[in-house]
Amino acid sequence: MDVTNPPDDEQTRLWNGLAGRAWVEEQELLDPLFQPFEDLLVEAVSAESGGRVLDVGCGTGSTTLAVSRRLGAKGRCVGIDISEPMLAAARARAEREGTPASFIRANAQVHAFEPASFDLLISRFGVMFFDDPVRAFANLRRAARHGAELRFIAWRSPAENPFMTTAERAAAPLLPNLPARRPGAPGQFAFADPGRVSSILEESGWAEVDIQPIDVACTLPEKELVRYLTRLGPVGLLLQAADERTRTQVIETVRAAFEPYVHGAEVRFTAACWRVSARAPSASAAPKEVASS
């Protein structure tokens, strides 16, 4: 197990605190919900070619393990994340399965990867949280061998993902401390603007940048909806510390707001995302290093 000490920033505190623990506890709900995105990334992995794959922001390890299973003995997948609770869950899953994945607790923005050590870098909703994304993607580019591919999936705008902001909009009058979304700030919708994403990747030394919109149908059981909205996201985090009267009022209000997405025993919504790919340039075309801030 490789461990470094991530900096004590807002994201590190968040994902090593309530948010990280909530994702661990709700892993069995979240893995099926985001399975379609995992499948898109695993398809990019060639079992025949083997090699080393880096899963950035690997969380509880579902995608890391899926890639490791696909590679078999011909390759290895390494997951990196800042959340110790989520990585503990990932390591336990790997041990139970006997899957030879490995995990690093570190901030991929600054971690000292072995240069040119990965053949493919992937991420399922894990790259939108860097406070300096240019520096982060430059660091990841240095970790990629010449010609290696980068593939990740990120959310499009809040306006295109109304399901993801339903709880906040409904709860806002009842939770005055609910934090406002800041466009471009580290978080779920940081990569909403494709022009910004392209600029970040090009400035950090990646080539052949391609950004395609995808709309993915997602479902979760209706019986799990209250659990979902009370445990996850900004509203879920505040509810964990709310008094019982406020909690009850928020749950009733927010649950009613989700009614348009409920179809019998299922909750259905469309996730509007970007599928992004880029390539580390060849040695002859390698860019100048991005200065550390």
C-alpha positions as CSV (number, residue, x, y, z in Angstrom):
1,M,0.0,0.0,0.0
2,D,1.4,3.4,-1.0
3,V,0.4,6.3,1.2
4,T,1.3,9.9,1.0
5,N,-0.2,12.8,3.1
6,P,-2.7,14.8,1.1
7,P,-2.7,18.6,1.9
8,D,-5.3,19.8,4.4
9,D,-7.6,21.5,1.9
10,E,-11.3,21.7,1.7
11,Q,-11.7,18.7,-0.6
12,T,-9.4,16.6,1.5
13,R,-11.4,17.4,4.6
14,L,-14.7,16.8,2.8
15,W,-13.8,13.4,1.4
16,N,-12.1,12.2,4.6
17,G,-15.1,13.3,6.6
18,L,-18.9,13.0,6.2
19,A,-18.9,12.9,2.4
20,G,-16.4,10.1,2.2
21,R,-18.1,8.0,4.9
22,A,-21.5,8.5,3.2
23,W,-20.2,7.2,-0.1
24,V,-18.7,4.2,1.6
25,E,-22.0,3.5,3.4
26,E,-24.0,3.9,0.2
27,Q,-21.6,2.0,-2.1
28,E,-24.2,-0.7,-2.8
29,L,-26.6,2.0,-4.0
30,L,-24.1,4.1,-6.0
31,D,-22.3,1.4,-7.8
32,P,-25.3,0.2,-9.8
33,L,-26.4,3.8,-10.4
34,F,-23.1,4.7,-12.0
35,Q,-22.4,1.3,-13.7
36,P,-23.1,2.7,-17.2
37,F,-20.2,5.1,-16.9
38,E,-17.9,2.5,-15.5
39,D,-18.7,0.3,-18.5
40,L,-17.8,3.1,-20.9
41,L,-14.4,3.4,-19.4
42,V,-13.7,-0.3,-19.1
43,E,-14.4,-0.7,-22.8
44,A,-11.4,1.5,-23.5
45,V,-9.1,-1.0,-21.8
46,S,-7.5,-3.7,-23.9
47,A,-6.9,-7.0,-22.2
48,E,-4.7,-8.0,-25.1
49,S,-2.3,-5.1,-24.9
50,G,-2.0,-5.2,-21.1
51,G,-0.1,-2.4,-19.5
52,R,-0.7,-0.2,-16.5
53,V,-3.8,1.8,-15.9
54,L,-4.3,4.7,-13.5
55,D,-7.8,5.4,-12.1
56,V,-7.9,9.0,-10.9
57,G,-10.4,9.7,-8.0
58,C,-11.1,6.0,-7.7
59,G,-13.3,6.3,-4.6
60,T,-14.4,2.9,-3.3
61,G,-12.7,1.2,-6.2
62,S,-15.5,-0.2,-8.4
63,T,-13.9,1.0,-11.7
64,T,-10.4,0.1,-10.6
65,L,-11.4,-3.4,-9.8
66,A,-13.4,-3.8,-13.1
67,V,-10.3,-2.7,-15.1
68,S,-8.1,-5.1,-13.1
69,R,-10.4,-8.0,-13.9
70,R,-10.4,-7.1,-17.6
71,L,-6.6,-6.8,-17.7
72,G,-6.0,-10.1,-15.8
73,A,-2.4,-11.1,-15.5
74,K,-1.3,-9.0,-18.4
75,G,-1.6,-5.7,-16.7
76,R,-2.3,-3.8,-13.5
77,C,-4.7,-1.0,-12.4
78,V,-3.8,1.5,-9.7
79,G,-6.4,3.7,-8.1
80,I,-5.6,7.0,-6.5
81,D,-7.8,9.1,-4.2
82,I,-7.6,11.5,-1.3
83,S,-10.2,9.7,0.8
84,E,-8.9,7.2,3.3
85,P,-12.4,5.9,4.2
86,M,-13.2,5.2,0.5
87,L,-9.8,3.7,-0.1
88,A,-10.2,1.4,2.9
89,A,-13.4,0.1,1.3
90,A,-11.6,-0.3,-2.0
91,R,-8.8,-2.3,-0.5
92,A,-11.2,-4.5,1.4
93,R,-13.1,-5.2,-1.9
94,A,-9.9,-6.1,-3.7
95,E,-8.9,-8.4,-0.9
96,R,-12.3,-10.2,-0.9
97,E,-12.2,-10.6,-4.6
98,G,-8.5,-11.6,-4.8
99,T,-8.2,-8.9,-7.5
100,P,-4.6,-7.5,-7.8
101,A,-5.5,-3.8,-7.9
102,S,-3.5,-1.4,-5.8
103,F,-4.4,1.9,-4.2
104,I,-2.6,5.2,-3.4
105,R,-3.9,7.7,-0.9
106,A,-2.7,11.0,-2.4
107,N,-3.7,14.1,-4.2
108,A,-3.1,13.3,-7.9
109,Q,-2.4,17.0,-8.5
110,V,0.9,16.8,-6.6
111,H,1.7,13.1,-6.1
112,A,5.2,12.1,-7.3
113,F,4.3,9.4,-9.8
114,E,7.0,7.5,-11.5
115,P,7.5,9.3,-14.8
116,A,6.0,7.7,-17.9
117,S,4.6,4.8,-15.9
118,F,1.0,4.5,-17.2
119,D,-0.4,3.4,-20.5
120,L,-3.9,4.6,-19.9
121,L,-5.4,7.1,-17.4
122,I,-9.1,7.0,-16.7
123,S,-11.6,8.6,-14.3
124,R,-15.3,8.3,-13.6
125,F,-16.3,11.6,-12.1
126,G,-13.0,12.0,-10.3
127,V,-11.2,14.9,-11.9
128,M,-13.4,17.8,-11.2
129,F,-12.2,18.4,-7.7
130,F,-8.6,19.8,-8.3
131,D,-8.0,23.4,-7.0
132,D,-5.4,23.8,-9.8
133,P,-6.6,21.6,-12.7
134,V,-3.8,22.7,-15.1
135,R,-1.2,21.7,-12.6
136,A,-3.1,18.4,-11.9
137,F,-3.3,17.4,-15.5
138,A,0.3,18.3,-16.1
139,N,1.3,16.0,-13.3
140,L,-0.9,13.3,-14.7
141,R,0.6,13.8,-18.2
142,R,4.1,13.3,-16.7
143,A,2.9,10.1,-15.3
144,A,1.7,8.9,-18.7
145,R,4.0,7.3,-21.2
146,H,4.4,8.9,-24.6
147,G,1.3,8.2,-26.6
148,A,-0.7,7.1,-23.6
149,E,-4.4,8.0,-23.6
150,L,-6.5,9.9,-21.1
151,R,-10.2,9.1,-20.9
152,F,-12.6,10.5,-18.3
153,I,-16.3,11.3,-17.8
154,A,-17.4,14.5,-16.2
155,W,-20.8,16.2,-15.6
156,R,-22.1,18.9,-17.9
157,S,-23.9,21.9,-16.5
158,P,-26.4,22.0,-13.6
159,A,-29.1,23.2,-16.0
160,E,-28.6,20.0,-18.1
161,N,-28.7,17.9,-14.9
162,P,-31.9,19.0,-13.1
163,F,-32.1,15.7,-11.2
164,M,-28.7,16.4,-9.5
165,T,-29.8,19.8,-8.2
166,T,-33.4,19.0,-7.3
167,A,-32.7,18.4,-3.6
168,E,-30.8,21.7,-3.3
169,R,-33.5,23.8,-5.1
170,A,-36.3,22.3,-3.0
171,A,-34.4,22.5,0.3
172,A,-32.9,26.0,-0.1
173,P,-35.8,27.8,1.7
174,L,-35.5,25.4,4.6
175,L,-31.7,25.3,4.9
176,P,-30.2,28.8,5.0
177,N,-26.7,27.4,5.4
178,L,-26.9,25.4,2.1
179,P,-23.7,26.4,0.2
180,A,-24.2,27.9,-3.3
181,R,-22.7,26.3,-6.3
182,R,-19.8,28.4,-7.6
183,P,-19.3,28.1,-11.4
184,G,-15.9,26.6,-12.2
185,A,-15.1,25.9,-8.5
186,P,-13.9,22.4,-7.5
187,G,-16.9,20.1,-7.4
188,Q,-19.4,18.2,-9.4
189,F,-19.9,20.7,-12.2
190,A,-16.5,22.2,-12.4
191,F,-16.0,20.9,-15.9
192,A,-19.4,22.0,-17.3
193,D,-17.8,24.3,-19.8
194,P,-16.2,22.3,-22.6
195,G,-14.1,25.2,-23.7
196,R,-12.5,25.4,-20.2
197,V,-11.9,21.7,-20.2
198,S,-10.2,21.9,-23.6
199,S,-8.0,24.8,-22.4
200,I,-7.0,23.0,-19.2
201,L,-5.9,19.9,-21.1
202,E,-4.1,21.7,-23.8
203,E,-2.3,24.0,-21.4
204,S,-1.2,21.1,-19.3
205,G,0.4,19.4,-22.3
206,W,-2.2,16.9,-23.6
207,A,-2.8,16.6,-27.3
208,E,-5.7,15.3,-29.5
209,V,-8.3,16.6,-27.1
210,D,-11.8,15.3,-27.9
211,I,-14.9,16.2,-25.9
212,Q,-18.2,14.6,-26.7
213,P,-21.6,15.0,-25.0
214,I,-23.3,11.8,-23.8
215,D,-26.7,11.4,-22.3
216,V,-27.0,8.3,-20.1
217,A,-30.1,6.8,-18.7
218,C,-29.8,6.1,-15.0
219,T,-32.1,4.4,-12.5
220,L,-32.3,3.6,-8.8
221,P,-35.0,1.9,-6.8
222,E,-37.8,4.2,-5.6
223,K,-37.5,2.6,-2.1
224,E,-33.9,3.9,-1.9
225,L,-34.8,7.5,-2.9
226,V,-35.1,8.9,0.6
227,R,-31.9,7.2,1.6
228,Y,-30.2,8.8,-1.5
229,L,-31.4,12.3,-0.8
230,T,-30.7,12.3,2.9
231,R,-27.2,10.9,2.7
232,L,-25.5,12.3,-0.4
233,G,-24.8,15.8,-1.8
234,P,-24.9,19.1,-0.1
235,V,-28.4,18.5,1.3
236,G,-27.5,15.1,2.6
237,L,-24.4,16.5,4.4
238,L,-26.5,19.3,6.2
239,L,-29.2,16.9,7.2
240,Q,-26.8,14.7,9.1
241,A,-26.5,17.6,11.6
242,A,-30.0,19.0,11.4
243,D,-32.6,18.8,14.2
244,E,-35.4,16.4,13.8
245,R,-38.1,18.9,13.0
246,T,-35.9,20.5,10.2
247,R,-34.9,17.1,9.0
248,T,-38.5,15.9,8.7
249,Q,-39.6,19.0,6.9
250,V,-36.7,18.9,4.4
251,I,-37.3,15.2,3.7
252,E,-41.0,15.7,3.0
253,T,-40.3,18.8,0.8
254,V,-37.5,17.3,-1.2
255,R,-39.1,13.9,-1.7
256,A,-42.1,15.6,-3.2
257,A,-39.8,17.6,-5.6
258,F,-38.5,14.3,-6.9
259,E,-41.9,13.0,-7.9
260,P,-41.5,13.7,-11.6
261,Y,-38.7,11.2,-11.7
262,V,-40.6,8.4,-10.0
263,H,-42.0,5.7,-12.3
264,G,-43.5,3.0,-10.2
265,A,-40.7,1.1,-8.4
266,E,-38.0,3.0,-10.2
267,V,-36.5,6.5,-10.2
268,R,-35.3,7.4,-13.7
269,F,-33.2,10.4,-14.9
270,T,-30.8,11.3,-17.7
271,A,-27.2,12.1,-16.8
272,A,-25.8,14.8,-19.1
273,C,-22.0,14.3,-19.2
274,W,-18.9,14.8,-21.3
275,R,-16.8,11.9,-22.5
276,V,-13.3,13.3,-22.8
277,S,-10.2,11.9,-24.4
278,A,-6.7,13.1,-25.0
279,R,-3.3,11.8,-25.7
280,A,0.1,12.3,-24.2
281,P,2.3,13.6,-27.0
282,S,5.3,11.7,-28.3
283,A,8.7,12.4,-27.1
284,S,9.5,14.6,-30.0
285,A,6.4,16.7,-29.4
286,A,6.6,16.8,-25.6
287,P,5.6,20.2,-24.3
288,K,7.4,22.4,-21.8
289,E,6.7,21.7,-18.2
290,V,3.9,23.7,-16.5
291,A,5.2,25.7,-13.6
292,S,4.1,24.7,-10.2
293,S,2.1,27.3,-8.4
